[in-house]
Amino acid sequence: VPVQLVCPYGGNRIVTVTSFVPGALTWLLCTTLVLFGPLPDAAWVPGASSVQC
């Protein structure tokens, strides 16, 4: 979200802009999911188990 503000030094009005760039961890996780697929059932949830008694 762009934000407009006044520079405290020169008094000029400026607009900030942010951009998102995917990092190395994002590419690593996506590549891993593509190659190996997601974990079965709810294996990523602590305490969850696919075995029911």
N, CA, C and O of each residue as an XYZ file, in Angstrom:
212
protein
N       0.855     -1.172      0.000
C       0.000      0.000      0.000
C       0.901      1.236      0.000
O       1.694      1.425      0.923
N       0.787      2.061     -1.011
C       1.590      3.288     -1.057
C       1.186      4.258      0.056
O       0.007      4.399      0.382
N       2.173      4.907      0.617
C       1.938      5.883      1.682
C       2.563      7.201      1.267
O       3.713      7.248      0.828
N       1.793      8.273      1.410
C       2.306      9.599      1.078
C       2.690     10.306      2.365
O       1.927     10.296      3.331
N       3.879     10.924      2.389
C       4.328     11.671      3.553
C       5.226     12.813      3.127
O       5.609     12.923      1.962
N       5.556     13.663      4.093
C       6.404     14.819      3.822
C       7.774     14.566      4.438
O       7.882     14.202      5.609
N       8.816     14.762      3.639
C      10.189     14.571      4.110
C      10.499     15.615      5.177
O      10.291     16.806      4.943
N      10.994     15.195      6.354
C      11.275     16.156      7.424
C      12.470     17.072      7.129
O      12.606     18.122      7.757
N      13.331     16.691      6.188
C      14.521     17.489      5.906
C      14.276     18.544      4.830
O      14.644     19.705      5.008
N      13.659     18.151      3.720
C      13.474     19.089      2.617
C      12.047     19.577      2.455
O      11.801     20.541      1.730
N      11.106     18.925      3.120
C       9.718     19.308      3.008
C       9.040     18.817      1.740
O       7.914     19.218      1.447
N       9.700     17.965      0.994
C       9.118     17.427     -0.237
C       8.116     16.322      0.087
O       8.287     15.564      1.042
N       7.070     16.252     -0.727
C       6.110     15.159     -0.583
C       6.654     13.946     -1.330
O       7.063     14.045     -2.487
N       6.653     12.814     -0.656
C       7.141     11.582     -1.269
C       6.091     10.491     -1.089
O       5.252     10.562     -0.191
N       6.150      9.489     -1.947
C       5.255      8.333     -1.874
C       6.116      7.085     -1.772
O       6.983      6.841     -2.612
N       5.865      6.296     -0.727
C       6.615      5.058     -0.560
C       5.961      3.948     -1.362
O       4.741      3.930     -1.528
N       6.771      3.023     -1.858
C       6.275      1.880     -2.616
C       7.041      0.649     -2.148
O       8.266      0.679     -2.027
N       6.316     -0.427     -1.886
C       6.962     -1.681     -1.513
C       6.723     -2.705     -2.616
O       5.673     -2.713     -3.258
N       7.703     -3.556     -2.820
C       7.546     -4.643     -3.784
C       8.030     -5.928     -3.124
O       8.964     -5.921     -2.322
N       7.382     -7.020     -3.475
C       7.703     -8.299     -2.881
C       8.472     -9.147     -3.884
O       8.049     -9.324     -5.026
N       9.606     -9.665     -3.437
C      10.443    -10.515     -4.275
C      10.617    -11.845     -3.548
O      11.080    -11.869     -2.407
N      10.251    -12.953     -4.195
C      10.402    -14.239     -3.525
C      11.878    -14.553     -3.260
O      12.733    -14.386     -4.130
N      12.146    -15.006     -2.049
C      13.517    -15.317     -1.656
C      13.871    -16.771     -1.904
O      13.083    -17.535     -2.462
N      15.057    -17.133     -1.484
C      15.571    -18.486     -1.708
C      14.745    -19.531     -0.964
O      14.522    -20.622     -1.489
N      14.290    -19.220      0.243
C      13.509    -20.194      1.018
C      12.179    -20.492      0.331
O      11.723    -21.635      0.338
N      11.562    -19.486     -0.255
C      10.308    -19.689     -0.977
C      10.511    -20.645     -2.150
O       9.720    -21.568     -2.345
N      11.564    -20.428     -2.926
C      11.850    -21.296     -4.065
C      12.175    -22.711     -3.606
O      11.761    -23.681     -4.242
N      12.910    -22.834     -2.512
C      13.263    -24.155     -1.984
C      12.021    -24.926     -1.551
O      11.879    -26.106     -1.873
N      11.123    -24.266     -0.824
C       9.904    -24.941     -0.364
C       9.002    -25.335     -1.535
O       8.460    -26.440     -1.555
N       8.843    -24.454     -2.488
C       8.003    -24.762     -3.651
C       8.582    -25.905     -4.469
O       7.849    -26.794     -4.902
N       9.892    -25.886     -4.681
C      10.543    -26.960     -5.434
C      10.394    -28.290     -4.711
O      10.135    -29.316     -5.340
N      10.557    -28.277     -3.390
C      10.407    -29.501     -2.601
C       8.999    -30.056     -2.719
O       8.814    -31.263     -2.880
N       7.997    -29.171     -2.639
C       6.614    -29.631     -2.756
C       6.313    -30.180     -4.147
O       5.572    -31.154     -4.282
N       6.876    -29.571     -5.166
C       6.649    -30.053     -6.529
C       7.298    -31.420     -6.732
O       6.702    -32.302     -7.351
N       8.513    -31.602     -6.217
C       9.227    -32.857     -6.416
C       8.675    -34.003     -5.573
O       8.535    -35.124     -6.062
N       8.363    -33.725     -4.306
C       7.978    -34.784     -3.373
C       6.496    -34.785     -3.024
O       6.001    -35.769     -2.474
N       5.789    -33.728     -3.322
C       4.371    -33.640     -2.992
C       4.183    -33.229     -1.544
O       5.127    -33.265     -0.754
N       2.978    -32.842     -1.199
C       2.701    -32.442      0.181
C       2.742    -33.650      1.122
O       2.670    -34.790      0.664
N       2.854    -33.416      2.398
C       2.871    -34.495      3.378
C       1.499    -35.157      3.430
O       0.484    -34.481      3.265
N       1.453    -36.468      3.656
C       0.161    -37.153      3.712
C      -0.637    -36.769      4.953
O      -0.068    -36.476      6.005
N      -1.943    -36.773      4.820
C      -2.872    -36.478      5.909
C      -2.497    -35.173      6.600
O      -2.274    -34.152      5.950
N      -2.432    -35.224      7.918
C      -2.097    -34.040      8.693
C      -0.782    -34.274      9.417
O      -0.666    -33.998     10.611
N       0.212    -34.786      8.694
C       1.491    -35.126      9.314
C       2.221    -33.894      9.826
O       3.085    -33.998     10.697
N       1.875    -32.722      9.287
C       2.549    -31.491      9.704
C       1.930    -30.898     10.960
O       2.481    -29.959     11.534
N       0.772    -31.442     11.405
C       0.112    -30.927     12.617
C       0.648    -31.715     13.814
O       0.535    -32.940     13.852
N       1.235    -31.008     14.800
C       1.751    -31.721     15.974
C       0.626    -32.443     16.715
O      -0.425    -31.855     16.968
N       0.839    -33.703     17.059
C      -0.140    -34.471     17.815
C      -1.168    -35.155     16.937
O      -1.931    -35.983     17.434
N      -1.219    -34.844     15.651
C      -2.184    -35.487     14.763
C      -1.600    -36.791     14.258
O      -0.394    -36.897     14.031
N      -2.443    -37.766     14.085
C      -1.975    -39.045     13.591
C      -3.038    -39.638     12.677
O      -4.236    -39.470     12.904
N      -2.581    -40.333     11.643
C      -3.544    -40.970     10.738
C      -4.008    -42.315     11.308
O      -4.952    -42.910     10.790
N      -3.353    -42.798     12.371
C      -3.738    -44.052     12.999
C      -4.743    -43.737     14.092
O      -4.476    -42.933     14.985
N      -5.911    -44.384     14.012
C      -6.943    -44.142     15.014
C      -7.164    -45.431     15.797
O      -7.197    -46.519     15.222
N      -7.316    -45.299     17.113
C      -7.525    -46.465     17.975
C      -8.994    -46.684     18.220
O      -9.370    -47.621     18.924
